[in-house]
């Protein structure tokens, strides 16, 4: 049984991402995000840290490759996706266990405290991916006029 709930989280990576390729040749990246709750203590007027909640995040496809190449431990990220709860039977004990995981639709660097430089990836494949546009033939002088 599996339940899916849409969500958005903002937090920091607790370690560098792990990545690989599935048996069906789909790229994947997995990482954990710590979300810290901050609250204003009305008596002292000071901000205090609340409990930290850890979310396991899975990303697939090209975004998985981009995430693996772009984010590192400690980086602030925003993740939107589906929160999935599932149950499974522990092979060793036979007990029912629960699992919670975010399957990401979007992973982005947070700009709240850091600057980010975006590098665009080519959409085409092969030599066309690096073409810069049409190339004009050089002008050549031929007698009294210029010919192309």
For each residue, the residues with C-beta under 8 A, 3 or more apart:
1: 86 87
2: 84 85 86
3: 84 85 86
4: 82 83 84
5: 82 83 84 85
6: 80 81 82 83
7: 80 81 82 83 102
8: 78 79 80
9: 33 35 55 78 79 102
10: 35 76 77 78 79 110 112
11: 33 34 35 36 55 76 77
12: 33 34 36 74 75 76 77
13: 16 17 31 32 33 34 71 72 73 74 75 77
14: 31 32 33 34 54 73
15: 31 32 73
16: 13 31 72 73
17: 13 29 30 31 67 68 71 72
18: 29 30 31
19: 27 28 29 30 64 65 67 68
20: 27 28
21: 25 26 27 28
22: 25 26 27 28
23:
24:
25: 21 22
26: 21 22 60 61
27: 19 20 21 22 60 61 62 64 65
28: 19 20 21 22 58 59 60 64
29: 17 18 19 58 59 64 65 67 68
30: 17 18 19 56 57 58 59
31: 13 14 15 16 17 18 56 57 67 71
32: 13 14 15 54 55 56 57
33: 9 11 12 13 14 54 55 57 77 79 102
34: 11 12 13 14 52 53 54
35: 9 10 11 52 53 54 55
36: 11 12 49 50 52
37: 49 50 51 52 53
38: 47 48 49 50
39: 47 48 50
40: 45 46 47 48
41: 44 45 46 47 48
42: 45
43:
44: 41
45: 40 41 42
46: 40 41
47: 38 39 40 41
48: 38 39 40 41
49: 36 37 38 52
50: 36 37 38 39
51: 37
52: 34 35 36 37 49
53: 34 35 37
54: 14 32 33 34 35
55: 9 11 32 33 35 79 83 100 101 102
56: 30 31 32 100 101 102
57: 30 31 32 33 79 81 101 102 103 104 107
58: 28 29 30 101 102 103 104
59: 28 29 30 63 64 67 104 107
60: 26 27 28 63 64 103
61: 26 27 64 65
62: 27 65 66 121
63: 59 60 66 67 104 106 107
64: 19 27 28 29 59 60 61 67 68
65: 19 27 29 61 62 68 69
66: 62 63 69 70 107 121
67: 17 19 29 31 59 63 64 70 71 107
68: 17 19 29 64 65 71
69: 65 66
70: 66 67 109
71: 13 17 31 67 68 75 77 107 109
72: 13 16 17 75
73: 13 14 15 16
74: 12 13
75: 12 13 71 72 109 114
76: 10 11 12 109 110 112 113 114
77: 10 11 12 13 33 71 107 108 109 110
78: 8 9 10 106 107 108 109 110
79: 8 9 10 33 55 57 102 104 106 107 108
80: 6 7 8 104 105 106
81: 6 7 57 102 103 104 105 106
82: 4 5 6 7 102 103 105
83: 4 5 6 7 55 100 101 102
84: 2 3 4 5 100 101 102 103
85: 2 3 5 98 99 100
86: 1 2 3 98 99 101
87: 1 96 97 98 99
88: 96 97 99
89: 94 95 96 97
90: 93 94 95 96 97
91: 94
92:
93: 90
94: 89 90 91
95: 89 90
96: 87 88 89 90
97: 87 88 89 90
98: 85 86 87
99: 85 86 87 88
100: 55 56 83 84 85
101: 55 56 57 58 83 84 86
102: 7 9 33 55 56 57 58 79 81 82 83 84
103: 57 58 60 81 82 84
104: 57 58 59 63 79 80 81 107
105: 80 81 82
106: 63 78 79 80 81
107: 57 59 63 66 67 71 77 78 79 104
108: 77 78 79
109: 70 71 75 76 77 78 114 116
110: 10 76 77 78 113 114
111: 114 115 116
112: 10 76
113: 76 110
114: 75 76 109 110 111
115: 111
116: 109 111
117:
118:
119:
120:
121: 62 66
122: 129 130
123: 129
124: 128 129 131
125: 128 129
126: 129
127: 130 131
128: 124 125 131
129: 122 123 124 125 126
130: 122 127
131: 124 127 128
132:
133:
134:
135:
136: 148
137: 148
138:
139: 146 147 148
140: 146 147 148
141: 146
142: 145 146 147
143:
144:
145: 142
146: 139 140 141 142
147: 139 140 142
148: 136 137 139 140
